[in-house]
Amino acid sequence: MRPIIILCLALVGCSAGARFDKTAWRDADLSGRERAEMLPDFLTRYPLNGRTRTEIIALLGEPTPTDKWVGTEMTYVLGNDGSYMAIDHEWLLIELDQRQKAVSFETVRD
C-alpha cells in the first residue's frame, strides 16, 4: 500500500507544464501558476534572445507594471512562487539592448 501512495504523490508532483497560449497567458490568474507552467513551452517555441520589444509584447502583452525590478526593461509576473504557503511571486525579467532587442532574461522569485 505504501509504494502506491508514494507513486501517486510523485505523479501529482510532476507537472509536464502547459502549452503556451497567448490568450491564456494574458487572462491568467496571477495568484496561480498558469504563466509559470507555460513558460518552458514558450521559451522552446519562441526563444527570447534577439526578439524586439514589439515582438515580445505581441506574444506576452504589455509588461507587468512594477517598481520592484528597477533598471530591468521588461518584467512579467509568472504567478505565485510555487511554494507550499506561497506569499511571494515568480517573475520573468528581460533585458534589452540599445536596439530594443532582448539580450538576456531570467526568472526570479521575490
Stockholm file with secondary structure:
# STOCKHOLM 1.0

chainA/1-110         MRPIIILCLALVGCSAGARFDKTAWRDADLSGRERAEMLPDFLTRYPLNGRTRTEIIALLGEPTPTDKWVGTEMTYVLGNDGSYMAIDHEWLLIELDQRQKAVSFETVRD
#=GR chainA/1-110 SS CHHHHHHHHHHHHCCCCCCCCHHHHHHCCTTSSHHHHHHHHHHHHSCCTTCBHHHHHHHHCSCCCCSTTTTCSEEEEEEECCSTTCCSEEEEEEEECTTSBEEEEEEEEC
#=GC SS_cons         CHHHHHHHHHHHHCCCCCCCCHHHHHHCCTTSSHHHHHHHHHHHHSCCTTCBHHHHHHHHCSCCCCSTTTTCSEEEEEEECCSTTCCSEEEEEEEECTTSBEEEEEEEEC
//
